[in-house]
Amino acid sequence: LCIALRRAVESLVKEGLASIGGDGEEVLEMAVAGNPPMEHFFLGYLPGTMAREPFVCVDPFPEALSAGCLGMGLIRDTTVRPLPPVGAFVGADLVGVLLAVETLPPKRTRLVVDFGTNGEIALISGEDLWVTSAAAGPAFEGGHISQGMSARPGAVRRIYLHDGDLRVETVDSAPPRGICGSGLIDAVAVLRRAGILDYSGRLRGDPFPGDGKDRRRVRGEERGIMLASGDEGEVVIWQRDIREVQLAKAALQVGICRLLAEGGVEAEAVEECVFAGAFGAELDPEAVRELGVVSPEFDGSFVALEDAAAVLVTGLTAWV
């Protein structure tokens, strides 16, 4: 895995250099940030210490090393500077997000949520900062979902109601063949608004109102709702998929509530909620609100931060 990861990174560097007609000798420094396990693998450390108490990262974390030491021949003389993780479950990727948050208009109190299998959450209140993570599981990335997939062509990425009709958008407008995380969150929110889901997340079995189609599907004793159909068949969300979303949502909600309690901050006092990462930038804030990830008392604004990495590089250069 270490070798495969480095080769993948070097391939991306090579691709970038080719696009500008450059070569490896022109790359003087490389800033590295990621979740703790991936950073460990990239540097050649086994992350076993993060899997058992006291759940710690490698210490000391290297400040700089040459790319040649990592077997990256194209940029062998490049200095690699890995940003250290905060802890075993809060990585340097969140540090990059927090640096990017500093570029936003000032707010007294902010929540920062980086959706993912390991959801990282930060609460910024005045000069104080609290961070934590939540084991959300892979549902937000399409994992453990019947027709889940990453945001590749054909993935249902947006679902909404238009004059009572259910409409979907897919990545690259390709024929629907599965559903990614943003579409999944939209689906649950839309089914709630349409009255198809009850308060507990159970599919009622009622026909979908509005568009005249019988979207109900049955698989054994399990109910489902057809969201879209295409050349490769139907895309259906099943009851067990909804349960996976509920588990992921609950994990994030508990993390957020814990941070608010630690900081002594009421949900209504939070002025802004920041969604981080490419996935966060795809989310419909109202669907997230409907899902209950943030407290019903939250009445602030939402903002998406897609490209925190560029800010991270700028911040790291200043830090060095």
C-alpha positions, 0 to 999 in steps of 0.5 A: 500500500505504501508503494502504491500510494507513493506511485499514485502521488508521483503519477499525479505530479508527473501529470501536473508537470506535463501540463506546464512543460516542467520536469521533476527538478523544478519541484523544490518542495511538496506539502503533504496532508491527509487523514492519519492512516494515509499519511502514515502509509505514505511515509512508510509507517504502519498505523497500528498504534492508532488501532489500539489504546492509547490511539496515538500517531508516530512520535516524533512526526518527521518535519521534512525528508527527501522524496528520494527516500520515499522511492519517488525518483521523478522528484528525488531531490524534492523536500517533502514536508508532511503536516502532522496530524492532530491525533489518531482520528483528527488528521492534517486534512482538517488542519488544512480546512481550518487554515482555509476557514481563516480566509472566510469573513469573521464569525464569532462561532462556527461549526466545521464538518468534514463528511466522510467515513471518519467525520472530522468536526471542529467548533470555533468559538472566539479564540477557542477551538475544539475538534473531534471525529465520528465513526460515520462509516462509509455511507456518505461515500456510497459504501454499504449502500445497495447501489452506492458508488463514488461520484463517477459518471452516472451517479445520482448526485442531486434529487429534488421535487419539482411541482410534485415530480421527483427529478434527479441529476447525475454526474456528467449527465450520464444515464443513471447507474448508482447513487453517491453520497450527496444523492443519498442525503438528498433522497432521504430528505426528499422522501421525508418531505414527500411523506414516504418516510415516517419519523423513525425513517421507515418507508411507509409503503405509500405510493409516491405523490405527484408524478403519477409513477408507482415507484414502490419496489419490494425485495423479499420483505424489504421496501424500496423506492425507485429514484431513476431508471436508465439503460443499466436498469433502475436505481432504487433506495432500499430500507437498509440504505436508509438505515445506513444513512441514519447511522452515519448521521447519528455519529456526526450528530453525536460528535457535534452535540459533544463539541457544543457541550464541551464548548458550552455553546448553544446550537442557536449561537452558532452563526455558520456551519462550514461543509469541507471537502469536495463532497461537502461542496456538493451537499444541499444545506437544506437536505442536511438540515432536514436529515438532522445532522445539525441541531434543529435550533441551528439557524445560521448560514451554510458555506462550502469549502471545496479546495482547502488544500491550496490554502494549506500549501500557502499556510505551510509555506508561511509556516516553514 
